[in-house]
């Protein structure tokens, strides 16, 4: 392909601007136009990038690729519109409000097999996750026995705001589990495979929004690997923790480098069982000071377009499976399922 890929951004908030920051570091891709509801009209920034108040005007631009960084209610609609315009699409998680949204996207994607569609499951690109997966795949510590994951923050809404679309079920589709916990759900699948049995309790008893502020789940794979998950919006000290117990040791991922820097230092602790250690194994602690995730997932997207290669992480199939597990967790609590008339078809 001659020249840099011309890309647009639908949704020019915190995430959209961060995508632009890392795209601008590349020579093979550049942002030429953006859109956001906050714009009152169309125009052009001082750097020459055009802006629009509606995504259909953005799609009238001469684009090669589209970044969808907008609220959940619009994610699937704009992804489909981009594909139908012949654009390669990168969409943030979640892929939509529900399973029906992602299924519609996949039906559209099948019509355009030459186009690349990638979803932003950003945590897979953190070095702690990569190193943990590399250690697991080496076989050094044996097979996975169980996993425990906690991912939480102190509220659902954006800090400083009294209201937010994330607390509106019609716009968001779900609460803390779908918004943030979906990252942990994706990682549990990454390290253990697919789960076939799910038990859960879902609650909105503290913030009293019509979306959940806590989700507690117990999951099991066909070969007996069990995972425990707590996704929380009442975690006053922000926390990311994933503990993977294997036959010969443990992998503990603690903290995650993020934009807010509120989840603490990102570390991977590798505990190796050597003889009778009386529950006090040798620990190797690795600390990470740099987050390559935003840069690396954009690179994978760009190179997949240029080299016509497959999407390695964040394919539509992976997004469907992860979204399906999220809805299995919702629907495993019969009271929650009935209260919101949810469907757990996968």
C-alpha positions in Angstrom: 0.0 0.0 0.0 1.4 3.4 -1.0 1.7 6.1 1.6 0.5 6.0 5.2 -2.9 4.5 6.1 -5.4 7.3 6.6 -7.4 6.7 9.8 -10.3 8.3 11.5 -11.5 8.2 15.1 -15.1 7.9 16.1 -15.3 9.1 19.7 -12.7 11.8 20.5 -12.6 11.5 24.3 -9.8 10.2 26.6 -9.4 6.9 24.8 -9.8 8.3 21.3 -7.1 10.9 22.0 -4.8 8.2 23.5 -5.2 6.2 20.3 -4.3 9.2 18.3 -1.2 9.8 20.4 0.2 6.3 19.6 -0.9 6.3 15.9 1.0 9.6 15.5 4.2 7.8 16.4 3.9 5.6 13.4 5.1 6.3 9.8 2.6 3.8 8.2 -0.6 5.3 9.7 -1.9 8.8 10.5 -5.1 10.3 11.9 -6.8 12.6 9.4 -10.2 13.1 10.9 -12.2 12.6 14.1 -15.8 12.9 15.2 -17.5 13.4 18.6 -20.9 14.5 19.9 -19.2 17.3 21.8 -18.5 19.2 18.6 -21.2 21.6 17.7 -20.3 21.7 14.0 -17.6 20.6 11.6 -14.2 22.1 11.2 -10.5 21.7 11.2 -7.9 21.8 14.0 -4.7 23.8 13.7 -2.8 20.6 12.8 -5.0 20.0 9.8 -7.1 17.2 11.3 -10.7 17.6 10.4 -13.5 17.2 13.0 -17.2 16.4 12.7 -20.2 16.2 15.0 -21.6 13.0 13.5 -19.9 9.7 12.5 -21.5 9.5 9.1 -19.8 12.8 8.1 -16.5 11.3 9.3 -17.1 8.2 7.0 -17.4 10.5 4.0 -13.7 11.3 4.4 -11.2 9.4 2.3 -10.2 6.8 5.0 -8.5 3.4 5.1 -9.1 2.6 8.7 -11.4 3.5 11.6 -10.9 3.6 15.3 -14.2 3.2 17.2 -13.8 4.7 20.7 -17.4 5.6 21.5 -20.1 4.5 24.0 -21.3 0.9 23.9 -24.7 1.8 22.3 -22.9 3.1 19.2 -20.0 0.7 19.0 -21.6 -2.0 16.9 -23.5 0.4 14.6 -20.4 2.4 13.8 -18.2 -0.7 13.4 -20.7 -2.1 10.9 -20.9 1.3 9.1 -17.1 1.3 8.8 -16.9 -2.2 7.4 -19.7 -1.4 4.9 -17.6 1.6 3.7 -14.7 -0.7 3.0 -12.7 0.3 6.1 -10.5 -1.8 8.4 -11.9 -1.3 11.9 -10.4 -1.2 15.4 -13.1 -1.1 18.1 -12.6 -0.7 21.8 -14.0 -3.2 24.2 -16.8 -4.2 24.8 -17.9 -4.9 21.3 -21.4 -3.6 22.2 -24.1 -3.8 24.8 -25.0 -7.4 24.4 -24.4 -10.6 22.3 -26.8 -9.5 19.6 -24.6 -6.5 18.9 -21.4 -8.5 18.3 -23.4 -11.1 16.3 -24.6 -8.4 14.0 -21.0 -7.2 13.5 -19.7 -10.7 12.7 -22.5 -11.2 10.2 -21.4 -8.0 8.5 -17.7 -8.9 8.8 -18.3 -12.2 6.9 -19.3 -10.1 3.8 -15.9 -8.4 3.7 -13.3 -11.1 4.2 -10.4 -8.8 3.0 -11.1 -6.3 5.8 -9.4 -6.5 9.2 -11.5 -6.1 12.4 -9.8 -6.0 15.8 -11.1 -5.4 19.3 -9.1 -3.6 21.9 -8.5 -6.2 24.7 -5.6 -4.1 25.8 -4.5 -6.1 28.8 -3.1 -8.9 26.7 -0.3 -6.6 25.6 1.0 -5.8 29.1 4.4 -7.3 29.6 3.4 -8.9 32.9 0.6 -10.8 31.1 2.9 -11.7 28.2 5.6 -13.0 30.6 3.1 -15.0 32.6 1.7 -16.6 29.5 5.2 -17.4 28.2 6.0 -19.1 31.6 2.8 -21.1 31.5 3.3 -22.2 27.9 6.8 -23.3 28.7 5.4 -26.1 30.8 7.9 -25.4 33.6 5.2 -25.1 36.3 2.9 -27.8 34.9 -0.8 -27.4 34.2 -3.2 -24.8 35.6 -5.2 -25.9 38.7 -7.2 -22.8 39.5 -7.3 -19.0 39.1 -8.4 -16.1 41.2 -9.0 -12.7 39.7 -10.0 -9.4 41.3 -10.4 -6.2 39.3 -12.1 -3.2 40.9 -12.3 0.5 41.2 -14.3 2.9 43.5 -17.1 3.8 41.2 -18.6 3.2 37.8 -18.9 6.9 36.7 -16.1 8.9 35.3 -14.4 10.8 38.2 -15.8 14.2 38.9 -19.1 13.6 37.1 -22.5 13.2 38.8 -23.8 11.0 35.9 -22.3 9.0 33.1 -23.5 6.9 30.2 -21.9 3.9 31.9 -24.7 3.9 34.5 -27.4 3.9 31.9 -28.4 0.3 30.9 -29.9 1.4 27.6 -26.5 3.0 26.6 -24.0 0.7 28.4 -25.7 -2.7 28.4 -24.1 -3.6 31.8 -22.0 -2.1 34.6 -18.6 -2.8 36.1 -18.4 -6.4 34.8 -19.0 -5.3 31.2 -17.0 -2.1 31.4 -13.9 -3.1 33.3 -14.3 -6.7 34.4 -14.4 -7.9 30.8 -10.6 -7.5 30.7 -10.3 -10.0 33.6 -12.8 -12.3 31.9 -10.7 -12.2 28.8 -7.5 -13.0 30.7 -9.1 -15.9 32.5 -10.0 -17.4 29.1 -6.5 -16.6 27.9 -4.8 -18.6 30.7 -7.3 -21.5 31.1 -9.4 -21.9 28.0 -13.2 -21.7 27.8 -15.5 -22.3 30.7 -18.5 -24.5 30.5 -20.0 -24.1 34.0 -20.8 -20.8 35.7 -22.2 -19.8 39.0 -22.6 -16.1 40.0 -24.1 -13.4 42.2 -24.7 -10.0 40.7 -25.5 -6.9 42.7 -26.2 -3.2 42.3 -27.0 -2.8 46.0 -24.5 0.0 46.8 -24.6 2.6 44.0 -28.2 1.6 43.1 -27.7 2.3 39.4 -29.6 0.0 37.0 -26.3 -1.7 36.2 -24.2 -3.9 38.5 -21.6 -2.5 40.9 -20.4 -6.0 41.9 -20.2 -9.4 40.1 -19.0 -12.5 41.9 -18.4 -15.6 39.7 -17.2 -19.2 40.0 -16.2 -20.8 36.7 -15.1 -24.3 35.6 -13.6 -25.7 32.4 -14.3 -29.1 30.9 -11.0 -30.4 32.4 -11.8 -29.1 35.9 -9.9 -25.9 36.1 -11.8 -23.5 38.4 -11.6 -19.7 38.4 -13.0 -17.2 40.9 -13.8 -13.7 39.7 -14.7 -10.5 41.6 -15.4 -7.5 39.4 -16.2 -4.5 41.7 -17.1 -0.8 41.7 -16.8 -0.7 45.5 -13.1 -1.3 45.6 -12.0 1.8 47.5 -8.3 1.0 46.9 -8.2 0.3 43.2 -7.0 -3.3 42.6 -5.9 -5.6 39.8 -4.8 -9.1 40.9 -4.7 -12.4 39.0 -3.3 -15.5 40.7 -2.8 -18.6 38.7 -2.0 -21.8 40.6 -0.2 -24.5 38.7 1.1 -28.0 39.6 4.6 -26.8 40.4 4.1 -23.1 41.3 2.1 -20.0 41.1 2.0 -16.9 38.8 0.8 -13.8 40.6 0.0 -10.7 38.5 -0.4 -7.7 40.7 -1.1 -4.1 39.7 -1.5 -2.8 36.2 0.1 0.3 34.6 -2.9 2.4 33.6 -3.7 6.0 32.6 -4.9 6.8 36.1 -1.8 5.1 37.7 -4.1 4.1 40.6 -3.7 0.3 40.4 -0.2 0.3 41.8 3.1 -1.1 40.5 2.7 -3.7 37.9 4.5 -6.9 39.0 4.7 -10.6 38.2 5.7 -13.0 41.0 6.8 -16.4 39.9 6.7 -18.9 42.9 8.4 -22.2 42.2 7.7 -25.3 44.4 11.1 -26.9 45.2 10.8 -29.8 47.5 9.1 -29.4 50.9 9.1 -25.6 51.2 6.3 -25.7 53.9 4.2 -23.2 52.0 7.0 -20.7 51.5 8.4 -21.2 48.0 11.1 -19.3 46.3 9.8 -16.1 44.7 11.0 -14.3 41.6 9.5 -10.8 41.4 9.6 -8.9 38.2 8.6 -5.2 38.1 7.5 -3.4 35.0 8.0 0.4 34.5 6.8 0.7 30.9 3.4 -0.1 29.4 3.7 -1.1 25.7 0.1 -2.2 25.3 -1.4 0.8 23.5 1.5 1.0 21.0 1.8 -2.7 20.4 -1.9 -3.5 19.7 -2.0 -0.6 17.2 1.1 -2.0 15.6 -0.6 -5.4 15.3 -3.6 -3.8 13.7 -1.5 -1.7 11.2 0.7 -4.7 10.2 -2.3 -6.9 9.7 -3.7 -4.4 7.2 -0.4 -3.8 5.4 0.7 -7.5 5.4 -2.8 -8.9 5.0 -2.2 -11.1 8.1 -4.6 -12.5 10.7 -5.5 -10.6 13.8 -3.6 -12.5 16.7 -5.4 -10.9 19.7 -8.8 -9.4 19.8 -10.4 -11.1 16.8 -14.2 -10.9 16.5 -14.4 -14.6 17.5 -12.5 -13.9 20.7 -14.6 -10.9 21.4 -17.8 -13.0 20.9 -16.5 -15.7 23.3 -15.5 -13.2 26.0 -18.8 -11.4 25.6 -20.6 -14.7 25.8 -18.9 -15.5 29.1 -19.8 -12.1 30.5 -23.4 -12.8 29.7 -23.2 -16.3 31.1 -22.0 -14.7 34.4 -25.0 -12.3 34.3 -27.5 -15.0 33.6 -26.1 -17.5 36.1 -27.8 -15.3 38.7 -31.4 -16.1 38.0 -32.7 -13.0 39.9 -30.5 -10.7 37.8 -31.4 -12.4 34.6 -35.1 -12.2 35.2 -35.0 -8.6 36.5 -33.4 -7.4 33.2 -34.9 -10.0 30.9 -31.4 -11.1 29.7 -30.6 -13.8 27.2 -27.6 -16.1 27.7 -27.5 -17.6 24.3 -23.9 -18.0 23.0 
